[in-house]
Amino acid sequence: MNLKLSVPSIGCSSCIETITKAIQSVDTSAVITGDSASKSLDIESQLPEVKIRELITIAGHKVA
């Protein structure tokens, strides 16, 4: 599944790394690319969207 999410709390590349680690802790094959300027993430994962959103929240961020 390919998913594009807006995450307004992303402030820098460290935020993207934290979210990436959280998602990859459950789906090791997930590919996450983020843009701190547009505060968005492109996520390719086998996980359902609800689980991805949950992992982002656990990592300390909110999905718009």
Phi and psi restraints in degrees (range 20) as a CNS / XPLOR table:
assign (resid 1 and name C) (resid 2 and name N)
       (resid 2 and name CA) (resid 2 and name C) 1.0 -109.9 20.0 2
assign (resid 2 and name N) (resid 2 and name CA)
       (resid 2 and name C) (resid 3 and name N) 1.0 129.7 20.0 2
assign (resid 2 and name C) (resid 3 and name N)
       (resid 3 and name CA) (resid 3 and name C) 1.0 -135.6 20.0 2
assign (resid 3 and name N) (resid 3 and name CA)
       (resid 3 and name C) (resid 4 and name N) 1.0 137.5 20.0 2
assign (resid 3 and name C) (resid 4 and name N)
       (resid 4 and name CA) (resid 4 and name C) 1.0 -117.1 20.0 2
assign (resid 4 and name N) (resid 4 and name CA)
       (resid 4 and name C) (resid 5 and name N) 1.0 123.2 20.0 2
assign (resid 4 and name C) (resid 5 and name N)
       (resid 5 and name CA) (resid 5 and name C) 1.0 -125.9 20.0 2
assign (resid 5 and name N) (resid 5 and name CA)
       (resid 5 and name C) (resid 6 and name N) 1.0 145.8 20.0 2
assign (resid 5 and name C) (resid 6 and name N)
       (resid 6 and name CA) (resid 6 and name C) 1.0 -96.5 20.0 2
assign (resid 6 and name N) (resid 6 and name CA)
       (resid 6 and name C) (resid 7 and name N) 1.0 125.5 20.0 2
assign (resid 6 and name C) (resid 7 and name N)
       (resid 7 and name CA) (resid 7 and name C) 1.0 -126.7 20.0 2
assign (resid 7 and name N) (resid 7 and name CA)
       (resid 7 and name C) (resid 8 and name N) 1.0 90.9 20.0 2
assign (resid 7 and name C) (resid 8 and name N)
       (resid 8 and name CA) (resid 8 and name C) 1.0 -59.8 20.0 2
assign (resid 8 and name N) (resid 8 and name CA)
       (resid 8 and name C) (resid 9 and name N) 1.0 -20.9 20.0 2
assign (resid 8 and name C) (resid 9 and name N)
       (resid 9 and name CA) (resid 9 and name C) 1.0 -82.6 20.0 2
assign (resid 9 and name N) (resid 9 and name CA)
       (resid 9 and name C) (resid 10 and name N) 1.0 -2.7 20.0 2
assign (resid 9 and name C) (resid 10 and name N)
       (resid 10 and name CA) (resid 10 and name C) 1.0 -69.4 20.0 2
assign (resid 10 and name N) (resid 10 and name CA)
       (resid 10 and name C) (resid 11 and name N) 1.0 123.3 20.0 2
assign (resid 10 and name C) (resid 11 and name N)
       (resid 11 and name CA) (resid 11 and name C) 1.0 -114.4 20.0 2
assign (resid 11 and name N) (resid 11 and name CA)
       (resid 11 and name C) (resid 12 and name N) 1.0 -22.8 20.0 2
assign (resid 11 and name C) (resid 12 and name N)
       (resid 12 and name CA) (resid 12 and name C) 1.0 -160.6 20.0 2
assign (resid 12 and name N) (resid 12 and name CA)
       (resid 12 and name C) (resid 13 and name N) 1.0 -180.0 20.0 2
assign (resid 12 and name C) (resid 13 and name N)
       (resid 13 and name CA) (resid 13 and name C) 1.0 -65.8 20.0 2
assign (resid 13 and name N) (resid 13 and name CA)
       (resid 13 and name C) (resid 14 and name N) 1.0 -26.1 20.0 2
assign (resid 13 and name C) (resid 14 and name N)
       (resid 14 and name CA) (resid 14 and name C) 1.0 -63.6 20.0 2
assign (resid 14 and name N) (resid 14 and name CA)
       (resid 14 and name C) (resid 15 and name N) 1.0 -37.1 20.0 2
assign (resid 14 and name C) (resid 15 and name N)
       (resid 15 and name CA) (resid 15 and name C) 1.0 -61.8 20.0 2
assign (resid 15 and name N) (resid 15 and name CA)
       (resid 15 and name C) (resid 16 and name N) 1.0 -43.9 20.0 2
assign (resid 15 and name C) (resid 16 and name N)
       (resid 16 and name CA) (resid 16 and name C) 1.0 -64.3 20.0 2
assign (resid 16 and name N) (resid 16 and name CA)
       (resid 16 and name C) (resid 17 and name N) 1.0 -40.9 20.0 2
assign (resid 16 and name C) (resid 17 and name N)
       (resid 17 and name CA) (resid 17 and name C) 1.0 -63.2 20.0 2
assign (resid 17 and name N) (resid 17 and name CA)
       (resid 17 and name C) (resid 18 and name N) 1.0 -41.0 20.0 2
assign (resid 17 and name C) (resid 18 and name N)
       (resid 18 and name CA) (resid 18 and name C) 1.0 -62.3 20.0 2
assign (resid 18 and name N) (resid 18 and name CA)
       (resid 18 and name C) (resid 19 and name N) 1.0 -45.4 20.0 2
assign (resid 18 and name C) (resid 19 and name N)
       (resid 19 and name CA) (resid 19 and name C) 1.0 -65.4 20.0 2
assign (resid 19 and name N) (resid 19 and name CA)
       (resid 19 and name C) (resid 20 and name N) 1.0 -41.8 20.0 2
assign (resid 19 and name C) (resid 20 and name N)
       (resid 20 and name CA) (resid 20 and name C) 1.0 -58.8 20.0 2
assign (resid 20 and name N) (resid 20 and name CA)
       (resid 20 and name C) (resid 21 and name N) 1.0 -47.0 20.0 2
assign (resid 20 and name C) (resid 21 and name N)
       (resid 21 and name CA) (resid 21 and name C) 1.0 -61.7 20.0 2
assign (resid 21 and name N) (resid 21 and name CA)
       (resid 21 and name C) (resid 22 and name N) 1.0 -40.1 20.0 2
assign (resid 21 and name C) (resid 22 and name N)
       (resid 22 and name CA) (resid 22 and name C) 1.0 -63.1 20.0 2
assign (resid 22 and name N) (resid 22 and name CA)
       (resid 22 and name C) (resid 23 and name N) 1.0 -45.2 20.0 2
assign (resid 22 and name C) (resid 23 and name N)
       (resid 23 and name CA) (resid 23 and name C) 1.0 -69.2 20.0 2
assign (resid 23 and name N) (resid 23 and name CA)
       (resid 23 and name C) (resid 24 and name N) 1.0 -43.0 20.0 2
assign (resid 23 and name C) (resid 24 and name N)
       (resid 24 and name CA) (resid 24 and name C) 1.0 -71.6 20.0 2
assign (resid 24 and name N) (resid 24 and name CA)
       (resid 24 and name C) (resid 25 and name N) 1.0 -14.3 20.0 2
assign (resid 24 and name C) (resid 25 and name N)
       (resid 25 and name CA) (resid 25 and name C) 1.0 -69.6 20.0 2
assign (resid 25 and name N) (resid 25 and name CA)
       (resid 25 and name C) (resid 26 and name N) 1.0 -22.1 20.0 2
assign (resid 25 and name C) (resid 26 and name N)
       (resid 26 and name CA) (resid 26 and name C) 1.0 -105.5 20.0 2
assign (resid 26 and name N) (resid 26 and name CA)
       (resid 26 and name C) (resid 27 and name N) 1.0 -39.1 20.0 2
assign (resid 26 and name C) (resid 27 and name N)
       (resid 27 and name CA) (resid 27 and name C) 1.0 -123.9 20.0 2
assign (resid 27 and name N) (resid 27 and name CA)
       (resid 27 and name C) (resid 28 and name N) 1.0 94.2 20.0 2
assign (resid 27 and name C) (resid 28 and name N)
       (resid 28 and name CA) (resid 28 and name C) 1.0 -64.4 20.0 2
assign (resid 28 and name N) (resid 28 and name CA)
       (resid 28 and name C) (resid 29 and name N) 1.0 -20.5 20.0 2
assign (resid 28 and name C) (resid 29 and name N)
       (resid 29 and name CA) (resid 29 and name C) 1.0 -92.7 20.0 2
assign (resid 29 and name N) (resid 29 and name CA)
       (resid 29 and name C) (resid 30 and name N) 1.0 1.5 20.0 2
assign (resid 29 and name C) (resid 30 and name N)
       (resid 30 and name CA) (resid 30 and name C) 1.0 -64.1 20.0 2
assign (resid 30 and name N) (resid 30 and name CA)
       (resid 30 and name C) (resid 31 and name N) 1.0 142.5 20.0 2
assign (resid 30 and name C) (resid 31 and name N)
       (resid 31 and name CA) (resid 31 and name C) 1.0 -117.8 20.0 2
assign (resid 31 and name N) (resid 31 and name CA)
       (resid 31 and name C) (resid 32 and name N) 1.0 120.5 20.0 2
assign (resid 31 and name C) (resid 32 and name N)
       (resid 32 and name CA) (resid 32 and name C) 1.0 -122.7 20.0 2
assign (resid 32 and name N) (resid 32 and name CA)
       (resid 32 and name C) (resid 33 and name N) 1.0 127.4 20.0 2
assign (resid 32 and name C) (resid 33 and name N)
       (resid 33 and name CA) (resid 33 and name C) 1.0 -123.4 20.0 2
assign (resid 33 and name N) (resid 33 and name CA)
       (resid 33 and name C) (resid 34 and name N) 1.0 137.6 20.0 2
assign (resid 33 and name C) (resid 34 and name N)
       (resid 34 and name CA) (resid 34 and name C) 1.0 -131.0 20.0 2
assign (resid 34 and name N) (resid 34 and name CA)
       (resid 34 and name C) (resid 35 and name N) 1.0 158.8 20.0 2
assign (resid 34 and name C) (resid 35 and name N)
       (resid 35 and name CA) (resid 35 and name C) 1.0 -131.3 20.0 2
assign (resid 35 and name N) (resid 35 and name CA)
       (resid 35 and name C) (resid 36 and name N) 1.0 110.4 20.0 2
assign (resid 35 and name C) (resid 36 and name N)
       (resid 36 and name CA) (resid 36 and name C) 1.0 -70.1 20.0 2
assign (resid 36 and name N) (resid 36 and name CA)
       (resid 36 and name C) (resid 37 and name N) 1.0 -24.4 20.0 2
assign (resid 36 and name C) (resid 37 and name N)
       (resid 37 and name CA) (resid 37 and name C) 1.0 -68.7 20.0 2
assign (resid 37 and name N) (resid 37 and name CA)
       (resid 37 and name C) (resid 38 and name N) 1.0 -45.0 20.0 2
assign (resid 37 and name C) (resid 38 and name N)
       (resid 38 and name CA) (resid 38 and name C) 1.0 -92.5 20.0 2
assign (resid 38 and name N) (resid 38 and name CA)
       (resid 38 and name C) (resid 39 and name N) 1.0 -4.0 20.0 2
assign (resid 38 and name C) (resid 39 and name N)
       (resid 39 and name CA) (resid 39 and name C) 1.0 54.9 20.0 2
assign (resid 39 and name N) (resid 39 and name CA)
       (resid 39 and name C) (resid 40 and name N) 1.0 47.3 20.0 2
assign (resid 39 and name C) (resid 40 and name N)
       (resid 40 and name CA) (resid 40 and name C) 1.0 -131.5 20.0 2
assign (resid 40 and name N) (resid 40 and name CA)
       (resid 40 and name C) (resid 41 and name N) 1.0 157.8 20.0 2
assign (resid 40 and name C) (resid 41 and name N)
       (resid 41 and name CA) (resid 41 and name C) 1.0 -128.0 20.0 2
assign (resid 41 and name N) (resid 41 and name CA)
       (resid 41 and name C) (resid 42 and name N) 1.0 139.6 20.0 2
assign (resid 41 and name C) (resid 42 and name N)
       (resid 42 and name CA) (resid 42 and name C) 1.0 -109.3 20.0 2
assign (resid 42 and name N) (resid 42 and name CA)
       (resid 42 and name C) (resid 43 and name N) 1.0 122.5 20.0 2
assign (resid 42 and name C) (resid 43 and name N)
       (resid 43 and name CA) (resid 43 and name C) 1.0 -124.9 20.0 2
assign (resid 43 and name N) (resid 43 and name CA)
       (resid 43 and name C) (resid 44 and name N) 1.0 127.3 20.0 2
assign (resid 43 and name C) (resid 44 and name N)
       (resid 44 and name CA) (resid 44 and name C) 1.0 -114.5 20.0 2
assign (resid 44 and name N) (resid 44 and name CA)
       (resid 44 and name C) (resid 45 and name N) 1.0 113.2 20.0 2
assign (resid 44 and name C) (resid 45 and name N)
       (resid 45 and name CA) (resid 45 and name C) 1.0 -153.3 20.0 2
assign (resid 45 and name N) (resid 45 and name CA)
       (resid 45 and name C) (resid 46 and name N) 1.0 158.4 20.0 2
assign (resid 45 and name C) (resid 46 and name N)
       (resid 46 and name CA) (resid 46 and name C) 1.0 -86.3 20.0 2
assign (resid 46 and name N) (resid 46 and name CA)
       (resid 46 and name C) (resid 47 and name N) 1.0 -9.2 20.0 2
assign (resid 46 and name C) (resid 47 and name N)
       (resid 47 and name CA) (resid 47 and name C) 1.0 -74.1 20.0 2
assign (resid 47 and name N) (resid 47 and name CA)
       (resid 47 and name C) (resid 48 and name N) 1.0 148.9 20.0 2
assign (resid 47 and name C) (resid 48 and name N)
       (resid 48 and name CA) (resid 48 and name C) 1.0 -69.3 20.0 2
assign (resid 48 and name N) (resid 48 and name CA)
       (resid 48 and name C) (resid 49 and name N) 1.0 153.2 20.0 2
assign (resid 48 and name C) (resid 49 and name N)
       (resid 49 and name CA) (resid 49 and name C) 1.0 -55.0 20.0 2
assign (resid 49 and name N) (resid 49 and name CA)
       (resid 49 and name C) (resid 50 and name N) 1.0 -40.0 20.0 2
assign (resid 49 and name C) (resid 50 and name N)
       (resid 50 and name CA) (resid 50 and name C) 1.0 -61.9 20.0 2
assign (resid 50 and name N) (resid 50 and name CA)
       (resid 50 and name C) (resid 51 and name N) 1.0 -37.8 20.0 2
assign (resid 50 and name C) (resid 51 and name N)
       (resid 51 and name CA) (resid 51 and name C) 1.0 -69.5 20.0 2
assign (resid 51 and name N) (resid 51 and name CA)
       (resid 51 and name C) (resid 52 and name N) 1.0 -40.4 20.0 2
assign (resid 51 and name C) (resid 52 and name N)
       (resid 52 and name CA) (resid 52 and name C) 1.0 -62.3 20.0 2
assign (resid 52 and name N) (resid 52 and name CA)
       (resid 52 and name C) (resid 53 and name N) 1.0 -45.1 20.0 2
assign (resid 52 and name C) (resid 53 and name N)
       (resid 53 and name CA) (resid 53 and name C) 1.0 -61.1 20.0 2
assign (resid 53 and name N) (resid 53 and name CA)
       (resid 53 and name C) (resid 54 and name N) 1.0 -40.0 20.0 2
assign (resid 53 and name C) (resid 54 and name N)
       (resid 54 and name CA) (resid 54 and name C) 1.0 -62.5 20.0 2
assign (resid 54 and name N) (resid 54 and name CA)
       (resid 54 and name C) (resid 55 and name N) 1.0 -43.8 20.0 2
assign (resid 54 and name C) (resid 55 and name N)
       (resid 55 and name CA) (resid 55 and name C) 1.0 -65.2 20.0 2
assign (resid 55 and name N) (resid 55 and name CA)
       (resid 55 and name C) (resid 56 and name N) 1.0 -38.0 20.0 2
assign (resid 55 and name C) (resid 56 and name N)
       (resid 56 and name CA) (resid 56 and name C) 1.0 -64.0 20.0 2
assign (resid 56 and name N) (resid 56 and name CA)
       (resid 56 and name C) (resid 57 and name N) 1.0 -41.1 20.0 2
assign (resid 56 and name C) (resid 57 and name N)
       (resid 57 and name CA) (resid 57 and name C) 1.0 -64.6 20.0 2
assign (resid 57 and name N) (resid 57 and name CA)
       (resid 57 and name C) (resid 58 and name N) 1.0 -43.5 20.0 2
assign (resid 57 and name C) (resid 58 and name N)
       (resid 58 and name CA) (resid 58 and name C) 1.0 -60.3 20.0 2
assign (resid 58 and name N) (resid 58 and name CA)
       (resid 58 and name C) (resid 59 and name N) 1.0 -34.5 20.0 2
assign (resid 58 and name C) (resid 59 and name N)
       (resid 59 and name CA) (resid 59 and name C) 1.0 -73.3 20.0 2
assign (resid 59 and name N) (resid 59 and name CA)
       (resid 59 and name C) (resid 60 and name N) 1.0 -4.3 20.0 2
assign (resid 59 and name C) (resid 60 and name N)
       (resid 60 and name CA) (resid 60 and name C) 1.0 98.8 20.0 2
assign (resid 60 and name N) (resid 60 and name CA)
       (resid 60 and name C) (resid 61 and name N) 1.0 17.5 20.0 2
assign (resid 60 and name C) (resid 61 and name N)
       (resid 61 and name CA) (resid 61 and name C) 1.0 -124.5 20.0 2
assign (resid 61 and name N) (resid 61 and name CA)
       (resid 61 and name C) (resid 62 and name N) 1.0 160.7 20.0 2
assign (resid 61 and name C) (resid 62 and name N)
       (resid 62 and name CA) (resid 62 and name C) 1.0 -115.9 20.0 2
assign (resid 62 and name N) (resid 62 and name CA)
       (resid 62 and name C) (resid 63 and name N) 1.0 135.8 20.0 2
assign (resid 62 and name C) (resid 63 and name N)
       (resid 63 and name CA) (resid 63 and name C) 1.0 -93.0 20.0 2
assign (resid 63 and name N) (resid 63 and name CA)
       (resid 63 and name C) (resid 64 and name N) 1.0 132.7 20.0 2
